Amino acid sequence: MGSYYYLIAQLPSLVYGQSAPMSSAAFRDLAKNLLNGEDSALLDLLSLDPGEPDKSGPAYGESAAPAGCGFIDRWREWERALRLNLARTRAQRLRRESDAPVEPPVHPADAAAVALKAGATAESPLEAEIFLDKARWNAIEYLEGIDYFSRNTIYAYLLKLLILERYGAFKEEVGFAEYKSLYASILERAQSGELPVGEPK
């Protein structure tokens, strides 16, 4: 593993909730050309859905095979713990324990805690997803460690870009929903005579 000082030093900073400075696909292509062969190959393993579902059973039933990179392995375990604990929490809320997948791991403990908090505090599915992605962002920052110019920083950067892209899609969804609501309200008021329609200026 080498140092990637020149690549990392030139990367724009990422802030959760702001627009991504580039697409994840563009960054993946850039990084593939600048990383060594082993580190470049590991880029293909990075995803916000890093499970390897067993064809005959539930997704995340077993831990993913080791990737050869501590950061990727820890990220996969964190996301697996989060998703299994979310599934258990939702099954308990619906009183359908039999629908829950395999017993969720208690470690990493923060992933299990995030799952519980998301189910208890989110007022809508969209709000829950935004809360979960913020928790993922924080976990990624913790997992990447303190060696800022290592491959872990590049892998974390790609995961954060994926989160920002999803956040952008959430904002578009909210904007479209607000537009539809406003449009319906204006139509309703026009049809009821509250708003003048077609008056000459």
C-alpha positions as CSV (number, residue, x, y, z in Angstrom):
1,M,0.0,0.0,0.0
2,G,1.5,3.3,-1.0
3,S,0.7,6.9,-0.3
4,Y,-1.6,8.7,-2.6
5,Y,-0.7,12.2,-1.5
6,Y,-1.0,14.0,-4.9
7,L,-4.4,12.5,-5.7
8,I,-5.9,13.1,-2.3
9,A,-4.4,16.6,-1.8
10,Q,-6.3,17.8,-5.0
11,L,-9.7,16.3,-4.1
12,P,-12.5,18.9,-3.3
13,S,-13.8,18.5,0.3
14,L,-17.1,16.7,0.7
15,V,-19.8,17.9,3.1
16,Y,-22.9,15.9,3.9
17,G,-26.0,17.5,2.4
18,Q,-24.2,19.6,-0.2
19,S,-23.9,18.8,-3.9
20,A,-21.2,16.4,-5.0
21,P,-18.3,18.1,-6.9
22,M,-18.2,15.1,-9.3
23,S,-20.1,11.9,-10.0
24,S,-19.0,8.7,-8.3
25,A,-18.5,7.2,-11.8
26,A,-16.1,10.0,-12.8
27,F,-14.1,9.6,-9.5
28,R,-14.0,5.8,-9.9
29,D,-12.5,6.2,-13.4
30,L,-10.0,8.8,-12.2
31,A,-8.9,6.7,-9.2
32,K,-8.6,3.5,-11.2
33,N,-6.0,5.2,-13.4
34,L,-4.0,6.5,-10.4
35,L,-4.0,3.6,-8.0
36,N,-1.7,0.6,-8.2
37,G,-3.2,-2.6,-9.5
38,E,-4.3,-4.2,-6.2
39,D,-5.8,-1.0,-4.8
40,S,-7.5,-0.2,-8.1
41,A,-9.2,-3.6,-8.2
42,L,-10.7,-3.1,-4.8
43,L,-12.7,-0.1,-6.1
44,D,-15.1,-2.5,-7.7
45,L,-16.0,-3.8,-4.2
46,L,-17.2,-0.4,-2.9
47,S,-20.9,0.1,-2.7
48,L,-23.6,1.3,-0.4
49,D,-25.1,-2.2,-0.6
50,P,-22.0,-4.3,0.1
51,G,-23.7,-7.6,1.0
52,E,-23.2,-10.8,-0.9
53,P,-26.6,-12.5,-0.5
54,D,-26.8,-16.2,-0.4
55,K,-28.9,-17.4,-3.3
56,S,-30.8,-19.8,-1.1
57,G,-31.3,-17.6,1.9
58,P,-31.8,-14.0,3.1
59,A,-29.4,-11.3,2.1
60,Y,-26.6,-10.6,4.6
61,G,-27.2,-14.1,6.1
62,E,-23.4,-14.5,6.3
63,S,-20.6,-12.0,6.4
64,A,-19.0,-11.2,3.0
65,A,-15.7,-12.9,2.1
66,P,-12.7,-10.9,3.2
67,A,-11.7,-8.3,0.6
68,G,-8.1,-8.0,1.5
69,C,-8.6,-4.5,2.9
70,G,-9.5,-3.7,6.5
71,F,-11.5,-0.6,5.7
72,I,-13.7,-2.4,3.1
73,D,-14.2,-5.4,5.5
74,R,-15.2,-3.1,8.4
75,W,-17.5,-1.1,6.2
76,R,-19.3,-4.3,5.0
77,E,-19.7,-5.5,8.5
78,W,-21.0,-2.2,9.7
79,E,-23.6,-2.1,6.8
80,R,-24.5,-5.7,7.4
81,A,-25.1,-5.1,11.1
82,L,-27.2,-2.0,10.3
83,R,-29.4,-3.7,7.7
84,L,-30.0,-6.8,9.8
85,N,-30.9,-4.8,12.9
86,L,-33.2,-2.6,10.8
87,A,-35.0,-5.7,9.5
88,R,-35.4,-7.0,13.1
89,T,-36.6,-3.6,14.3
90,R,-39.2,-3.4,11.5
91,A,-40.4,-6.9,12.1
92,Q,-40.9,-6.3,15.8
93,R,-42.8,-3.1,15.1
94,L,-45.1,-5.0,12.7
95,R,-45.3,-7.8,15.2
96,R,-44.1,-10.3,12.6
97,E,-40.9,-11.7,14.2
98,S,-41.0,-14.6,11.8
99,D,-40.3,-12.2,8.9
100,A,-37.0,-11.1,10.4
101,P,-33.8,-12.6,8.8
102,V,-31.0,-14.1,10.7
103,E,-30.1,-12.9,14.2
104,P,-28.6,-9.5,13.8
105,P,-25.0,-9.0,15.1
106,V,-24.6,-6.7,18.2
107,H,-21.3,-5.4,16.8
108,P,-20.5,-2.9,15.6
109,A,-22.6,-1.5,18.4
110,D,-23.1,1.9,16.8
111,A,-24.7,0.3,13.8
112,A,-27.2,-1.6,16.0
113,A,-28.0,1.7,17.9
114,V,-28.5,3.6,14.6
115,A,-31.1,1.0,13.5
116,L,-33.0,1.4,16.7
117,K,-32.9,5.2,16.6
118,A,-34.0,5.3,13.0
119,G,-37.1,3.2,13.7
120,A,-38.0,5.2,16.8
121,T,-37.5,8.8,15.7
122,A,-38.0,9.1,11.9
123,E,-41.4,10.5,11.0
124,S,-41.4,9.3,7.4
125,P,-39.5,6.8,5.2
126,L,-37.6,9.6,3.5
127,E,-36.6,11.1,6.8
128,A,-35.4,7.7,8.0
129,E,-33.3,7.2,4.8
130,I,-31.7,10.7,5.3
131,F,-30.9,9.8,8.9
132,L,-29.4,6.5,8.0
133,D,-27.2,8.0,5.3
134,K,-25.9,10.6,7.7
135,A,-25.1,7.7,10.1
136,R,-23.3,5.9,7.3
137,W,-21.3,9.1,6.5
138,N,-20.1,9.3,10.1
139,A,-19.3,5.6,10.2
140,I,-17.2,5.9,7.0
141,E,-15.2,8.8,8.5
142,Y,-14.5,6.8,11.6
143,L,-13.6,3.6,9.7
144,E,-11.1,5.3,7.3
145,G,-8.7,5.9,10.1
146,I,-6.0,8.5,10.6
147,D,-3.6,7.8,7.7
148,Y,-5.1,10.5,5.5
149,F,-3.1,9.8,2.4
150,S,-3.7,6.1,2.2
151,R,-6.1,4.1,0.0
152,N,-8.7,4.1,2.7
153,T,-9.2,7.8,2.2
154,I,-9.9,7.2,-1.5
155,Y,-12.3,4.4,-0.8
156,A,-14.1,6.5,1.8
157,Y,-14.3,9.4,-0.7
158,L,-16.0,7.2,-3.2
159,L,-18.6,5.9,-0.6
160,K,-19.3,9.5,0.4
161,L,-19.9,10.5,-3.3
162,L,-22.4,7.7,-3.5
163,I,-24.2,9.0,-0.5
164,L,-24.2,12.6,-1.9
165,E,-25.7,11.3,-5.1
166,R,-28.4,9.5,-3.2
167,Y,-29.0,12.6,-1.1
168,G,-29.4,14.6,-4.3
169,A,-32.0,12.2,-5.5
170,F,-33.9,12.5,-2.2
171,K,-33.9,16.3,-2.6
172,E,-35.3,16.0,-6.1
173,E,-38.0,13.6,-4.8
174,V,-39.0,16.1,-2.1
175,G,-39.0,19.0,-4.6
176,F,-41.2,17.1,-7.0
177,A,-43.6,16.1,-4.2
178,E,-43.8,19.8,-3.0
179,Y,-44.5,20.9,-6.6
180,K,-47.3,18.3,-7.0
181,S,-48.8,19.4,-3.7
182,L,-48.7,23.1,-4.7
183,Y,-50.1,22.4,-8.2
184,A,-53.0,20.4,-6.7
185,S,-53.7,23.2,-4.2
186,I,-53.8,25.9,-6.9
187,L,-56.1,23.8,-9.1
188,E,-58.4,23.1,-6.2
189,R,-58.6,26.8,-5.3
190,A,-59.1,27.8,-8.9
191,Q,-62.0,25.3,-9.4
192,S,-63.6,26.5,-6.2
193,G,-63.5,30.1,-7.3
194,E,-61.0,31.3,-4.8
195,L,-58.5,32.2,-7.5
196,P,-59.4,34.3,-10.5
197,V,-58.7,32.4,-13.7
198,G,-58.1,34.0,-17.1
199,E,-58.7,37.6,-16.1
200,P,-57.4,40.3,-18.5
201,K,-54.5,42.4,-17.3
